[in-house]
Amino acid sequence: ITVRIAFVRPFSDNMSDDKGQAENIQDLSGFVQGLLQQMQDKFQTMSDQILGRMDEMSNRLDELEKNIGELMQQAGVEEPGKAEEKSNGGDEPAKPAEQIGRA
C-alpha cells in the first residue's frame, strides 16, 4: 500500500487558491475511497479463503468420521451412541447424562 499525503492550504480570498484547495480535497477524498476499496477487497479475499478452508476442514472431518465408523464395524465394535440405545431398550434414543437424573 502506498501512502500519499496531501497538504491542504488554509482558505483564502484568492479564487485560484480556492480551486487548488478544492482539487486537494478531491484528491484526498479519491485517495481515501481508493484505500477503503483496497481494504474491502482484501478483507473479502481473506473471508473467502477462511470460508473455503472451513468447508475443506468440514469435509475432512466428515470423511474421518466415516472412516472411523467403517473401522469400528470391521473390528466388531459398536459406536458409543448405539450401545446406549440398546441399553435403553432401543425404543427411544439415549438421554444425555444431565437429563437422566431428572427423568
N, C-alpha and C positions, 0 to 999 in steps of 0.2 A: 504494500500500500504506500503510495506516495502522498505526502502531505504538502500542501501548498498554503502558505499564509498570505492573506491579503490584508493590507493595511487600509483602513477606512479613514479618510480625511474628515476633519470636522466640517460642519455645514458652513457655507459662506454665501455672500450675496452674489457672487460671480456665477453666471449661468454655466460656463464651461466647467467650473469645479463641481457644480451640481450634477452635470451629466457624467462626469468622471466618477463621482461618488455613487450614482445610480448604477453605473456599469460595474463598479467594485461590488456593490451589494448583490447584483445579479450574478456576478461571477462566483461570489461566496455561496449564494443560495444554490447555484448549479453544482458547485463542488460538494456541498453538504448532501444534496439529493443524490448525487452520484455515489458518494461514500456510503450513505444509508442503503442504497440499492445493492452495492457490493456486499455489505454486511448481510443483508437479507438473503442474497443468493448463496453466500457461504453457509449461513445457518440452514437454509433449505437443503443444500447438498449434504451437510452433516446429518440433518434429521433423516433424510432418505437413506443414508448409509447406516445409521443406527437402526432404523426400522428394518432394513434389509438383513442386517446381522441378527436382529432379534427373530425374524422369520426363519432364518437359517438355523439358529440355535433351537427354535421350537421344533423344526423338522428333525434335527439330530436327536432331540430328547424323545420325540415320538418313535423314531427308529430304534433308539436304545431300549425304550420300554417294550417294544415289540420283540426285540431280540432277547431280552431278559425273560419275557413270558415264554418264548419258544424254548429257551434253555431250561426253564423250570419244568415245562411239560416233558421235555426229553429226560430230565432227571427224575421225574415222577414226584416232584414237589408241588404241593398246591400253593396257589397265591394266598397271601395272608387274608385278604378280604373274603375269599371264597371259603376258607376254613372256618371263619367266624359265622358265615351264613349257615353252614351245615350244623354248627353247634347250636344255633337258634332254631333249628328245625327246618330251615330252608324256606319257610313261607314268607318271611319278611327280611329285609336287609338288616345287617348288623347295626346296632346302635353305637354311636360314639361313646367313649368311656364316660364322658361327663353326663350323658343322659341316662346311663344305666342306673345310677344311684337314685335318680328322680322318678324312674318308672315304677 
